[in-house]
Amino acid sequence: MEIFSWSPIVLTLPFIAMGAISFFLGTAFLAIFARQAQRNPLSMPVAAFVGTITTAWALSLGFTAADVWSVNSRASEVASAERSSMMRLAGMAKPEALASHQLINGLLAYKGAVVSVEWDNANRLPAPAAEQALQDIRLALIGLSKRGLPDPIIGQMVQDFDELQDARNSRLAIGASSVNQLKWYLVLFLTMLSAIVIGAVHADRPYAGRKSILIFSVTASVSLWILALHANPYVGVAQVTLGDARI
């Protein structure tokens, strides 16, 4: 959903609209149910029935929240791993270590590509320049192995390079599939249905029913808005960043 890339202020608008639709939908059905209750009070569901739908709504909201926090936590771990791998390789390539200008240039090109292209598009699409930079780093490592360096040093650098590629692949996978649209559709559907059910169980008390629907609509819209701010870990107020990877 592109909506999750909107600024926090603009993002409030669809959730205000959702809360308003939920309220007016609930009150409209409340008016219908109130007329039916006057003709036949036994045709209305008992108050305990509201727990069936609202429990399903609360569970779906909880599962969506757990998924959002899990994705954000994973995105932070992956960004930290990618930054750490870059800095370890850069440390080995510095003049006081192995003095590999080719490796340094490859790392600088990689950092520039991922920051300016991949992070800029919320990690939804890979950058061809980053792929080329990875190939340059790979060739630099092959060149270092031909210089007769100790195997443990080469082995550690190759491991760091593998971790760098794994972290990038994980980052792109999170960026491409961080938002599960079906879960959000389920929560939105149950939000509307819950407002209708609240109206149904208050058919004999319309004034109290309107208050209950209003409270529920505000609660649901604010809760979903807060979740939406964190739905995509690479955009918004709580976005994950690569950080300061000094090379």
KEKE-3310 file (N, C-alpha, C; in steps of 0.2 Angstrom, whole numbers, plus 5000, padded with zeros to 4 digits):
npx = (5004:5004:5000:5006:5018:5015:5017:5016:5006:4998:4994:4985:4973:4966:4963:4955:4944:4940:4937:4926:4917:4915:4908:4896:4891:4888:4879:4869:4864:4861:4849:4841:4840:4834:4821:4816:4818:4808:4796:4798:4805:4812:4819:4832:4850:4857:4866:4878:4883:4890:4903:4908:4911:4919:4930:4936:4940:4949:4958:4963:4968:4978:4987:4991:4998:5008:5014:5019:5028:5037:5042:5048:5058:5066:5070:5079:5089:5094:5099:5109:5117:5122:5128:5138:5146:5150:5159:5168:5175:5179:5188:5198:5203:5210:5224:5233:5231:5228:5228:5220:5215:5206:5196:5191:5186:5176:5168:5164:5157:5147:5140:5136:5127:5117:5112:5108:5099:5092:5088:5082:5071:5063:5068:5062:5066:5080:5096:5105:5118:5123:5124:5134:5144:5146:5151:5163:5169:5170:5179:5190:5193:5196:5208:5216:5217:5226:5238:5245:5241:5238:5227:5217:5214:5209:5198:5190:5187:5180:5169:5164:5160:5150:5141:5137:5131:5120:5113:5109:5101:5091:5086:5081:5071:5062:5058:5051:5040:5035:5023:5008:4994:4982:4980:4977:4966:4957:4956:4951:4938:4933:4932:4922:4911:4911:4906:4893:4888:4889:4879:4868:4866:4863:4850:4839:4842:4846:4853:4863:4869:4874:4884:4893:4897:4903:4914:4921:4924:4933:4943:4947:4951:4962:4971:4974:4980:4991:4998:4999:5009:5020:5020:5028:5045:5054:5050:5042:5039:5046:5056:5068:5086:5101:5112:5127:5139:5155:5167)
npy = (4994:5010:5020:5020:5026:5039:5056:5058:5068:5069:5056:5055:5058:5048:5039:5047:5048:5035:5033:5041:5036:5023:5027:5034:5023:5014:5021:5023:5010:5008:5016:5009:4996:5001:5004:4992:4985:4991:4986:4972:4967:4955:4952:4957:4955:4948:4957:4951:4947:4956:4954:4943:4948:4960:4954:4946:4957:4963:4953:4952:4965:4964:4954:4960:4971:4964:4959:4970:4976:4966:4965:4978:4977:4967:4973:4983:4975:4970:4981:4985:4974:4975:4988:4985:4975:4982:4991:4983:4977:4989:4993:4983:4986:4998:5010:5008:4994:4983:4990:4992:4999:4996:4989:4998:5008:5000:4998:5011:5014:5005:5009:5022:5019:5011:5020:5031:5026:5013:5014:5026:5023:5017:5004:4995:4992:4985:4992:4993:4998:4995:4981:4980:4986:4977:4966:4972:4973:4959:4955:4963:4956:4944:4947:4951:4939:4933:4938:4932:4932:4928:4914:4914:4928:4931:4922:4928:4940:4936:4930:4941:4948:4940:4941:4954:4954:4945:4953:4964:4957:4953:4965:4971:4961:4963:4976:4975:4967:4971:4976:4968:4967:4960:4958:4971:4974:4964:4969:4982:4978:4971:4982:4990:4981:4978:4991:4991:4980:4985:4995:4986:4979:4990:4994:4996:5007:5020:5033:5030:5020:5028:5035:5024:5019:5030:5031:5019:5021:5031:5026:5015:5021:5029:5020:5012:5021:5024:5012:5012:5021:5014:5004:5002:4999:5007:5020:5035:5042:5034:5027:5015:5017:5016:5022:5029:5023:5023:5024)
npz = (5000:4995:5003:5015:5014:5015:5023:5041:5045:5033:5033:5043:5037:5029:5040:5048:5040:5039:5053:5053:5044:5050:5061:5056:5048:5058:5066:5057:5055:5068:5069:5060:5067:5079:5075:5071:5083:5091:5085:5086:5099:5103:5091:5091:5094:5109:5122:5125:5113:5106:5110:5103:5090:5092:5099:5089:5081:5090:5091:5077:5076:5085:5080:5068:5074:5080:5069:5063:5073:5073:5060:5060:5070:5064:5053:5058:5064:5052:5045:5054:5054:5040:5040:5049:5043:5031:5038:5044:5033:5027:5036:5035:5023:5024:5023:5033:5035:5024:5013:5001:4988:4978:4985:4994:4985:4979:4990:4993:4982:4983:4995:4991:4981:4987:4996:4989:4980:4983:4997:4995:4988:4997:4999:4990:4977:4969:4966:4951:4951:4963:4962:4953:4961:4971:4963:4960:4973:4976:4966:4971:4983:4977:4971:4982:4988:4980:4983:4992:5005:5023:5025:5036:5037:5024:5024:5034:5028:5017:5023:5029:5018:5013:5023:5021:5008:5012:5021:5013:5004:5013:5017:5006:5003:5014:5012:5000:5004:5016:5020:5024:5015:5016:5029:5034:5027:5033:5046:5044:5039:5050:5059:5054:5054:5068:5073:5067:5074:5087:5087:5085:5097:5105:5101:5109:5116:5109:5111:5120:5112:5101:5107:5111:5099:5094:5103:5101:5087:5087:5095:5087:5075:5079:5084:5073:5065:5072:5071:5057:5055:5058:5049:5037:5038:5033:5030:5035:5052:5061:5054:5049:5047:5037:5044:5050:5041:5041:5030)
capx = (5000:5007:4997:5010:5023:5013:5019:5011:5000:4993:4991:4979:4966:4962:4960:4949:4939:4938:4933:4919:4913:4913:4903:4890:4888:4886:4873:4864:4861:4857:4842:4837:4839:4830:4814:4815:4817:4801:4791:4799:4811:4816:4823:4838:4854:4858:4872:4884:4885:4895:4910:4910:4914:4924:4935:4939:4943:4955:4964:4966:4972:4984:4991:4994:5003:5014:5018:5022:5034:5042:5046:5053:5064:5070:5074:5084:5094:5097:5103:5115:5122:5124:5133:5144:5150:5154:5164:5174:5178:5183:5194:5204:5206:5213:5231:5237:5230:5229:5229:5217:5211:5200:5191:5189:5182:5170:5163:5161:5152:5141:5137:5133:5121:5111:5109:5105:5094:5088:5085:5078:5064:5061:5071:5057:5069:5087:5100:5110:5125:5125:5126:5141:5149:5147:5156:5170:5171:5172:5186:5195:5194:5200:5215:5219:5219:5232:5244:5248:5239:5236:5220:5212:5212:5205:5192:5186:5184:5175:5163:5161:5157:5144:5136:5135:5126:5114:5110:5106:5095:5085:5083:5076:5065:5058:5056:5046:5034:5034:5015:5003:4988:4976:4979:4974:4959:4953:4955:4946:4932:4930:4931:4915:4907:4910:4902:4887:4886:4887:4872:4863:4865:4860:4844:4834:4845:4849:4857:4869:4872:4878:4890:4897:4899:4908:4920:4924:4927:4939:4948:4949:4955:4968:4975:4976:4984:4998:5001:5001:5015:5026:5019:5034:5050:5059:5047:5038:5043:5050:5060:5075:5091:5108:5116:5133:5144:5161:5172)
capy = (5000:5017:5025:5020:5030:5046:5059:5057:5072:5067:5049:5055:5060:5042:5036:5051:5046:5028:5033:5044:5031:5018:5030:5035:5017:5011:5025:5022:5003:5008:5018:5003:4992:5004:5004:4985:4983:4994:4981:4966:4967:4949:4951:4960:4950:4950:4962:4947:4945:4961:4952:4939:4952:4964:4950:4945:4963:4964:4948:4954:4971:4962:4950:4965:4975:4960:4958:4977:4977:4961:4968:4984:4974:4963:4978:4986:4970:4969:4987:4985:4969:4978:4993:4982:4971:4987:4994:4978:4977:4995:4993:4979:4989:5005:5010:5005:4987:4979:4996:4990:5005:4993:4987:5004:5011:4996:4999:5018:5014:5001:5013:5027:5016:5009:5025:5036:5023:5008:5017:5032:5020:5012:4997:4991:4990:4984:4996:4990:5000:4991:4975:4981:4988:4970:4963:4975:4971:4952:4955:4965:4950:4939:4950:4951:4932:4931:4942:4927:4934:4922:4911:4916:4935:4931:4919:4932:4945:4933:4929:4948:4950:4936:4944:4960:4952:4942:4958:4967:4953:4953:4972:4971:4957:4967:4982:4973:4963:4973:4977:4963:4971:4956:4959:4977:4973:4961:4974:4987:4975:4970:4988:4992:4976:4980:4997:4989:4976:4989:4997:4981:4978:4996:4995:4999:5013:5023:5038:5026:5017:5032:5036:5018:5019:5036:5029:5014:5023:5035:5021:5011:5025:5031:5014:5010:5027:5023:5006:5013:5025:5010:4998:5001:5001:5011:5026:5037:5045:5029:5023:5013:5020:5013:5024:5032:5018:5026:5020)
capz = (5000:4995:5008:5021:5013:5016:5029:5046:5045:5028:5034:5047:5034:5028:5046:5051:5036:5041:5059:5052:5040:5055:5065:5052:5047:5064:5068:5052:5056:5074:5068:5057:5072:5084:5073:5072:5090:5093:5082:5089:5103:5103:5085:5091:5097:5116:5123:5125:5106:5103:5112:5097:5084:5094:5101:5083:5079:5094:5089:5071:5077:5089:5075:5064:5077:5081:5063:5062:5077:5071:5054:5062:5073:5059:5048:5062:5064:5045:5044:5059:5051:5034:5042:5052:5038:5027:5041:5045:5026:5026:5041:5033:5017:5025:5021:5039:5036:5018:5008:4995:4985:4974:4989:4996:4980:4979:4996:4993:4976:4985:4999:4987:4977:4991:5000:4985:4976:4987:5003:4993:4986:5003:4998:4986:4971:4969:4962:4947:4953:4969:4960:4950:4966:4974:4959:4961:4980:4975:4962:4975:4987:4974:4970:4989:4989:4975:4985:4997:5012:5027:5024:5041:5035:5018:5025:5038:5024:5013:5027:5030:5012:5012:5027:5018:5003:5015:5024:5008:5002:5018:5017:5000:5004:5019:5008:4995:5007:5023:5022:5022:5014:5018:5037:5035:5025:5038:5052:5042:5038:5056:5062:5051:5057:5075:5074:5066:5080:5093:5085:5085:5104:5108:5098:5114:5119:5103:5113:5122:5106:5097:5111:5111:5092:5093:5107:5097:5081:5089:5097:5081:5070:5082:5085:5066:5063:5075:5068:5050:5055:5058:5045:5033:5042:5029:5028:5041:5058:5065:5049:5050:5042:5037:5049:5048:5039:5039:5025)
cpx = (5004:5005:5002:5017:5022:5016:5014:5005:4995:4990:4986:4972:4962:4959:4955:4943:4936:4934:4926:4914:4910:4907:4896:4887:4885:4879:4867:4860:4858:4850:4838:4835:4834:4822:4812:4813:4810:4795:4792:4806:4816:4820:4830:4843:4855:4865:4878:4887:4890:4902:4913:4914:4920:4931:4939:4943:4949:4960:4967:4970:4979:4989:4994:4999:5009:5018:5022:5028:5039:5046:5051:5059:5069:5074:5079:5090:5098:5101:5109:5120:5125:5130:5139:5149:5154:5160:5170:5178:5182:5189:5200:5207:5210:5220:5235:5236:5232:5230:5227:5213:5205:5195:5188:5184:5176:5165:5160:5156:5146:5137:5133:5127:5116:5108:5105:5099:5089:5085:5081:5071:5061:5063:5066:5061:5076:5090:5105:5117:5127:5127:5133:5146:5150:5152:5163:5173:5174:5178:5191:5197:5198:5207:5219:5222:5225:5238:5247:5246:5237:5228:5215:5209:5207:5198:5188:5183:5179:5168:5160:5157:5150:5139:5133:5130:5119:5110:5106:5100:5089:5082:5079:5070:5060:5055:5050:5040:5033:5027:5011:4996:4982:4975:4975:4967:4954:4952:4950:4939:4929:4929:4924:4910:4905:4906:4895:4884:4884:4881:4867:4861:4863:4854:4839:4836:4849:4854:4864:4873:4877:4885:4895:4900:4905:4915:4924:4927:4933:4945:4951:4954:4962:4973:4978:4981:4991:5001:5003:5007:5021:5025:5025:5040:5055:5056:5044:5042:5047:5054:5067:5080:5097:5112:5122:5139:5150:5166:5178)
cpy = (5006:5021:5025:5024:5038:5049:5058:5061:5070:5060:5049:5056:5053:5039:5040:5049:5039:5029:5036:5039:5025:5021:5031:5028:5014:5015:5024:5015:5003:5011:5013:4998:4994:5003:4996:4982:4986:4989:4975:4966:4961:4947:4953:4955:4953:4954:4958:4946:4950:4958:4947:4943:4956:4960:4948:4951:4964:4960:4950:4960:4969:4958:4955:4969:4971:4959:4965:4977:4972:4963:4973:4981:4970:4968:4982:4982:4970:4975:4987:4980:4972:4983:4990:4978:4976:4990:4989:4977:4983:4995:4989:4982:4996:5004:5007:4997:4984:4984:4994:4995:5002:4992:4993:5008:5007:4997:5006:5018:5010:5006:5019:5025:5014:5015:5030:5033:5018:5011:5023:5029:5015:5005:4992:4988:4990:4989:4992:4992:4997:4984:4975:4982:4981:4966:4966:4973:4963:4952:4958:4960:4945:4941:4950:4943:4929:4934:4938:4929:4928:4920:4913:4923:4935:4927:4923:4938:4942:4932:4936:4950:4946:4939:4950:4959:4949:4948:4962:4964:4953:4960:4973:4967:4960:4973:4980:4970:4965:4974:4972:4966:4967:4957:4965:4977:4970:4965:4979:4984:4974:4976:4990:4987:4977:4986:4995:4985:4980:4992:4992:4980:4984:4998:4998:5005:5017:5029:5035:5023:5021:5034:5030:5018:5024:5034:5024:5016:5027:5031:5017:5015:5027:5025:5012:5015:5026:5017:5008:5017:5021:5004:4997:5004:5006:5018:5029:5040:5040:5025:5021:5015:5016:5015:5027:5026:5022:5022:5025)
cpz = (5000:5000:5014:5020:5013:5022:5035:5046:5039:5029:5039:5043:5032:5034:5049:5047:5038:5048:5058:5048:5045:5059:5062:5050:5053:5067:5063:5053:5063:5073:5065:5063:5077:5082:5073:5079:5093:5091:5086:5093:5103:5096:5085:5095:5104:5116:5122:5118:5103:5105:5106:5092:5086:5097:5094:5080:5083:5092:5082:5072:5081:5084:5071:5067:5079:5075:5062:5066:5075:5065:5055:5065:5069:5055:5052:5063:5058:5044:5048:5056:5044:5035:5045:5047:5033:5031:5043:5038:5025:5030:5038:5026:5018:5024:5027:5039:5029:5012:5001:4993:4981:4979:4992:4991:4979:4984:4996:4987:4979:4990:4996:4983:4981:4995:4995:4981:4980:4993:5001:4991:4991:5002:4994:4980:4971:4964:4958:4949:4959:4967:4957:4956:4970:4970:4960:4968:4979:4971:4966:4980:4984:4973:4976:4990:4985:4978:4991:5004:5016:5026:5029:5039:5029:5019:5029:5033:5019:5017:5028:5024:5011:5017:5025:5013:5006:5018:5019:5005:5006:5018:5012:5000:5009:5016:5003:4998:5014:5025:5019:5021:5016:5025:5038:5032:5030:5044:5050:5041:5045:5060:5060:5054:5064:5077:5072:5072:5086:5093:5087:5093:5108:5105:5102:5117:5114:5106:5116:5117:5102:5101:5111:5104:5091:5097:5103:5091:5082:5091:5091:5076:5073:5082:5078:5064:5066:5072:5061:5050:5055:5054:5040:5037:5039:5027:5035:5047:5062:5060:5051:5045:5042:5042:5046:5047:5037:5035:5024)
residu = (MET:GLU:ILE:PHE:SER:TRP:SER:PRO:ILE:VAL:LEU:THR:LEU:PRO:PHE:ILE:ALA:MET:GLY:ALA:ILE:SER:PHE:PHE:LEU:GLY:THR:ALA:PHE:LEU:ALA:ILE:PHE:ALA:ARG:GLN:ALA:GLN:ARG:ASN:PRO:LEU:SER:MET:PRO:VAL:ALA:ALA:PHE:VAL:GLY:THR:ILE:THR:THR:ALA:TRP:ALA:LEU:SER:LEU:GLY:PHE:THR:ALA:ALA:ASP:VAL:TRP:SER:VAL:ASN:SER:ARG:ALA:SER:GLU:VAL:ALA:SER:ALA:GLU:ARG:SER:SER:MET:MET:ARG:LEU:ALA:GLY:MET:ALA:LYS:PRO:GLU:ALA:LEU:ALA:SER:HIS:GLN:LEU:ILE:ASN:GLY:LEU:LEU:ALA:TYR:LYS:GLY:ALA:VAL:VAL:SER:VAL:GLU:TRP:ASP:ASN:ALA:ASN:ARG:LEU:PRO:ALA:PRO:ALA:ALA:GLU:GLN:ALA:LEU:GLN:ASP:ILE:ARG:LEU:ALA:LEU:ILE:GLY:LEU:SER:LYS:ARG:GLY:LEU:PRO:ASP:PRO:ILE:ILE:GLY:GLN:MET:VAL:GLN:ASP:PHE:ASP:GLU:LEU:GLN:ASP:ALA:ARG:ASN:SER:ARG:LEU:ALA:ILE:GLY:ALA:SER:SER:VAL:ASN:GLN:LEU:LYS:TRP:TYR:LEU:VAL:LEU:PHE:LEU:THR:MET:LEU:SER:ALA:ILE:VAL:ILE:GLY:ALA:VAL:HIS:ALA:ASP:ARG:PRO:TYR:ALA:GLY:ARG:LYS:SER:ILE:LEU:ILE:PHE:SER:VAL:THR:ALA:SER:VAL:SER:LEU:TRP:ILE:LEU:ALA:LEU:HIS:ALA:ASN:PRO:TYR:VAL:GLY:VAL:ALA:GLN:VAL:THR:LEU:GLY:ASP:ALA:ARG:ILE)
# end
